[in-house]
Amino acid sequence: MAKPEAWRRSASSYPISMVIPPRYQDLDPLNHINNVAMAAIFETARVHFHHLFGRHPADQGVRWMVAAVDLNYVEEAHFPYDIKICSGIGRIGNSSWTLFSAAFQQGECVATCDTVMVMKGPKGARKIDTETREIMENYTAKPARMPA
């Protein structure tokens, strides 16, 4: 499996981070953090990230829905070490955006996750409003200055 681009494996490329401690029950028979548990950890971080927008989608008469998730495992993750999820907006379209996230354990990237979100209204896709777009632009993931 090809590793994500180097900048995606650097915590400093993301504007937001949160620490999530793994649970003992997240282990698989090989004593790694289970793949499904890692997906749930990314989900928790995604929900917290979107709370930064300060506006609930229902207040706007819309729903934010997950359209696709691309999760790439880079290294093994182990219990009991905390998992730091770093996130930022990767792309903003007309009615959708992609959230880039990466999981770090003991300073090493163990996984990346790209989640495509879609804004839906009562009659289908809904254009991202100007205020939400401006908030998203303030939380963009960008290549960090990599050490030489």
N, C-alpha and C positions, 0 to 999 in steps of 0.2 A: 504494500500500500504506500502510495506517495505521501510524504509529509506535507502539511500546509506550508505556504510561503513563510519564510523566516519572520517577517514582520507580524504575522498572525500568531506566532509562538512567543511573542514578547509582551509581557504584561503592560509595559509602558505604552503600547499602541492603543490601549483602551481607556476611555475617560472614567469609567465607573467600575468598581469592584466590590465584591462582598464575599465573606468567608462563610462556608457551609461545612460544619463538621459531619463526616460520614457516620453512619450508624453501623453497629456490629451486624445488624440484619442485612446490610447492603453487600455483604461479602458473598462471593460465589465459592464453589467447592475448591478452587485453587487459591483462595485467600486474596483475591483481587476484588476491587469494587465492581460489582455486577454492572453489565452494560445498561440494563433497564434502570438501575439505581442512578447511574451517571446521567441518563436522560432526564430523570426526575430532578436531579440537582440542577441541571441546566434550566429546566422548566421553572423551578423556584426562583432562580436568578432572573429569568426573563420577566416574570410577573413583577418582581421588585423593581427591575429596571423601568418598566412601563409606568410604575407608580410615580416615577420622577417627573413625568409629564404634568402632574398636578391636576389632571382632569380625567374623570372617568368617562369612558366612551359612551355609556348610557346617558350621561348628561348632554351629550351632543346628538343623541338620537341615532347612534351607530353602534356597531359591534366590531371589535378587533378580533379577527380569527386567524388561527395558524393555518397556512396553506401548504407549507412544506418544512421539513426539518432534515438537515444534512449534518450528521454527527460523525466525526472522524476521531478514532482513537489513535493517539500518537505513542503513548507509553502506558504501562500498567499503573493503576492507581491502587493505593493500599490503605487499609485501616491501621491505625487510628488517626493518621495525619489529616489535618484540615485541608479542604479543597477551596481554593480561591478562584472565584469565577469573575473574569474581567469581560466587560461588554461595551459595545458601542454600535451606533448605526453604521451599516456598511453601504446601503444604497437606499435612496428614496425615489419612488416612482410617483405616478399620479394617484393611485389608490392603494399602493402597497409599499412596503419597505422591508429591508432585510436587516436583521439584528445579527451582528457578528459577536461571538463569545468564545472564550477560551478558558479551560480549566487548568489550574496550576497546583502542584503539590510539591512542597519543599523547593519552590523556585523553578521547577521544571514544568513545561507544558505537557499535560497528559491527554488532552482532547480539545478539539474545536467543535463548535456547533453554529451553523448558520440557520436562522429561522426566518422564513418569509411570512410576513404578516399582511393581511388584507383588511381594508376598511370596508365594511358592508353597511348599507342602509336598508330601509324597508323595501326598496325597489332594486336591490343589487349593489354592485360596486359603488362606492362613494369616494369622491375626490378628497384627498387630504387637505384640510383647511390650512390657511396661512399660519395661524398661531401654532398649530401642532407641528407644521413643517419647520418653523423657526426653532421650536424646542428641540426637534430631532437634529437639526443642523448643529446645535450646541453640544450634542453628545455623539459626534462622529468618531468612528474608529479610523485611525490613520497610521501609516507606517512610522514607527518610532525611529529615532536616530540610532542605528545599530552600531555597536562598538567595532572599531577597526581591527 
